[in-house]
Amino acid sequence: MTHADASSTDPTAHPGVTAAPDPRRTEGVHPDHPDLDRLPLGELLDVLTGDQLGAVQAAQAAAPALARAAAAALPRLQRGGRLLYVGAGTSGRLCVLDATELTPTFSWPPERAVPLIAGGERAIRSAVEGAEDDRAAGERDVRATGIGPDDVLIGVAASGTTPYVLGALRAARQAGALTVGLSNNPDTPLLREAECAVLLDTGPEIISGSTRLKAGTAQKIALNSLSSALMVRLGKVYGNLMVDLRASNEKLEGRALRLVMHATGAGEADARSALLDAGGQVKVAVVALRLGVSAAEAARRLDAAHGHARAALGEA
């Protein structure tokens, strides 16, 4: 088809305007379902949800790279370093979500999970025009955190070319921090410049170019998996129990009680009493009940074991 032919059939084409092919796979036109807008609603939802399976497959393929990133990050976090997340648009909002959820889930100090999104907090709910193109702002925002060698910066960009994220990555490298890059396109600047590169190769979107779909889902899976693996290795989990949760509402208080009962075999009354003595700290209550010691002694043993319940219990 000639350019003239394309202009005559494509209502969005503009005569005299040409565009070079974009090499980024996320920007490609999906070969399937060119009649997406004509599908019956049920079929449309089947297509949209089915395409998300590609996100799971991409995250699974990236598991070895995520493991390498976790192994590199762990010593820094054990020395007191922080997790810094950087992104723009959908990627930035996913960064904010992952950083925010670490505190109620694992009692991770909020000052040690720092999300940076292009355009600042306003960009969480609104698009901030041009913010993602400001490389210098990315550098400034990272430097303003006082980033250092024990910190870990996770830069996320579906395109792998977002200037704000690349600027942030540059500032982190200059400070000696570990840099992790997540991109949905191969051979991008983000993957080349990050010390730990994680490719989430999701390909074209079913709604072409809308990386809030499976590219975003793959990023969510990867961020969730990476941070959860780090928390497990840092002693925030006993077995597969979330023993460092922060019980900040009635639902979580009930969950804390059930966790203590499950981990110790104690009845509800004893578990509730142990939790009360432990100031609501599930891990302290578990160690106290399992060893038959006071909450204060359980806390001391946990401190000596660097917060690892299994080690405090002599099971390591």
Summary of the structure (lengths in Angstrom):
residues: 316
radius of gyration: 23.4
end to end distance: 67.5
largest distance: 82.7
contacts: 1059
relative contact order: 0.12
helix: 55%
strand: 9%
